[in-house]
Amino acid sequence: MPNLKDIKTRIGSVKKTRQITSAMKLVAAAKLKRATDAATAAKPYKEKLEGVLRRVAAAAGDDVDTPLLQTRETITKRAVVVLSSDRGLCGGFNNNLLRKASPWLTEQGDQPAHVVTFGRKSTGYFAKRGWPEARNVEDWAKLPKAEIIGDLCDQLVTGFVDGEFDEVWVVYNEFVNAITQVPTFMKLLPLALEDAGESSAPGGDYRYEPDASSILGTLLPLYVRTLVLQAFLETEAGEHAARMTAMDNATNNASDLIASLTLDYNRARQAAITKELIEIVSGAQALEG
């Protein structure tokens, strides 16, 4: 029979754990609201910029001559940016992404990719597996996004234009809703602007000054930054959503465990009382006899 003191101590311990997980859930929910607002607010800008670029590229036709749109015939070296969180307690948010990223990187070719990791979880994951990391950034959520994204995109664009990389990919969790985050492999460079959607929408002819190629040369690096910013914002929103869900499940499990332990405690207490009564009755009968 379990000891009453041990059960009571465990109930108190689980109650304290439930308080912690409940508080973490509330904190994650508050951060999630801000993160989702930021990710949602950035999408219209990205879509509008993409529409403008498609329209300009369609108007330029075969005259477009910018290295960011040129596909290399032979792919020998890739740069891969992996976005993860710095902290755990967020369910399978990081593991689901990294377990798909590792075999995907292996399948890309014999030459190791130029891997840039953001977040302690991705850094530790690749370090344990002996994967060479060209650069890692930790605690990125605490840094100004404009600064880290500007520096990152400048290095990626320069490396691609100079021929150091033939492709650039961004691996991150796409935020769908508070429950679903989808591991996503986005080819960042070379950029692909399809002659569809807004480029074919009615609106008349446009004249571009100085010319379409010059405009693309200015807007395409801005578009690269916009895509990377969107990936960072969705990663941040997905982390808070996953942590809120994980802490909610942990709180519910703690409540279930407390209920189960309370039942065990009451049963053990009832058994102890029954045992004492039996001993008292047995002693009284012995005295009478």
Sequence and secondary structure as in RCSB ss.txt:
>XXXX:A:sequence
MPNLKDIKTRIGSVKKTRQITSAMKLVAAAKLKRATDAATAAKPYKEKLEGVLRRVAAAAGDDVDTPLLQTRETI
TKRAVVVLSSDRGLCGGFNNNLLRKASPWLTEQGDQPAHVVTFGRKSTGYFAKRGWPEARNVEDWAKLPKAEIIG
DLCDQLVTGFVDGEFDEVWVVYNEFVNAITQVPTFMKLLPLALEDAGESSAPGGDYRYEPDASSILGTLLPLYVR
TLVLQAFLETEAGEHAARMTAMDNATNNASDLIASLTLDYNRARQAAITKELIEIVSGAQALEG
>XXXX:A:secstr
   HHHHHHHHHHHHHHHHHHHHHHHHHHHHHHHHHHHHHHHHHHHHHHHHHHHHHHHHHGGG   GGG   SS 
  EEEEEE  SS  STTHHHHHHHHHHHHHHHT SS  EEEEESHHHHHHHHHTT  EEEEE SGGGS HHHHHH
HHHHHHHHHHHTTS SEEEEEEEEE SSS EEEEEEEEES    S GGGGSSS     SS HHHHHHHHHHHHHH
HHHHHHHHHHHHHHHHHHHHHHHHHHHHHHHHHHHHHHHHHHHHHHHHHHHHHHHHHHHHHHH 
